[in-house]
Amino acid sequence: MPHQPIGVFDSGLGGLTVLQSLRARLPGEDFIYFADASHLPYGDKPEAFIQMRGQAIADALAKRGCKAIVVACNTATAAAADGIRARLSMPVIALEPAIKPAAALTRNGILGVLATTRTLTSRRFAQLVKSYAPDATLIAQACSGLAESIETEGPESASVEALLDAYMRPIANANADVVVLGCTHYPWVKTSIARRLLPETILVDTGEAVARQVERRLTEANILGGRGQLRFAASGNPDKMRAALARLCGIFMPVESWDV
């Protein structure tokens, strides 16, 4: 039904960058955002585990009346999106590293990709590169620990700065002119990433593209509509999510605790 909410989930709060794009494009929609905080980060977890968690969370959102689900996590998309679509009849919109637009934007054919190890080693990522950037020079940088540090320590923390120093160096040295932000946490440190690259380097993420796709799918299904309401939920300790919401976005709202 049109008045039902849209479910959005990620391993933590990285998906809030996608939620911001969704709410900007669809301000009248209701949203439930779920952070699987007790299993943050997904990037170092086995694929089978991420499949299981993704399907369990999607089921929980469906049982709470969601009319559509957004998988706001590149790692969860690679591991679990197909399984979620097979289980549910509602629209399921997922995101993936923006290899296609990056390949169209590059001038020198050198692309940098920042993502989790699980995303970069997935079959889906290999297919994206083969389909859209087969002739590009690809600098695929696994950023172990970066998403977790952004969320727990803060985007401007010393630990995040140290990780960015290490992870950006190979991409900067290769003179990549387009860099893909292949994790929803990374837009939180977009300015810090840009500072470590040449001024003309283009940074690409997928939040706006996902919002456009959600709007299109809901329009096709004739289920646009809501009251602009927002709910937050998490696995694990909701107090940690409340603190992170305040620190990252200046949002002060209750967080429900879900046993998924």
Secondary structure as UniProt FT lines:
FT   TURN            2..3
FT   STRAND          6..10
FT   TURN            14..15
FT   HELIX           16..25
FT   TURN            27..28
FT   STRAND          31..35
FT   HELIX           37..39
FT   TURN            43..44
FT   HELIX           47..63
FT   TURN            64..65
FT   STRAND          68..71
FT   HELIX           74..87
FT   STRAND          92..94
FT   HELIX           99..105
FT   STRAND          110..115
FT   HELIX           117..120
FT   HELIX           123..132
FT   TURN            134..135
FT   STRAND          137..142
FT   TURN            144..145
FT   HELIX           146..153
FT   TURN            155..156
FT   HELIX           158..173
FT   TURN            174..175
FT   STRAND          178..181
FT   TURN            184..185
FT   HELIX           186..189
FT   HELIX           190..195
FT   TURN            199..200
FT   STRAND          202..204
FT   HELIX           207..220
FT   TURN            221..222
FT   STRAND          230..234
FT   HELIX           238..249
FT   STRAND          255..257
//
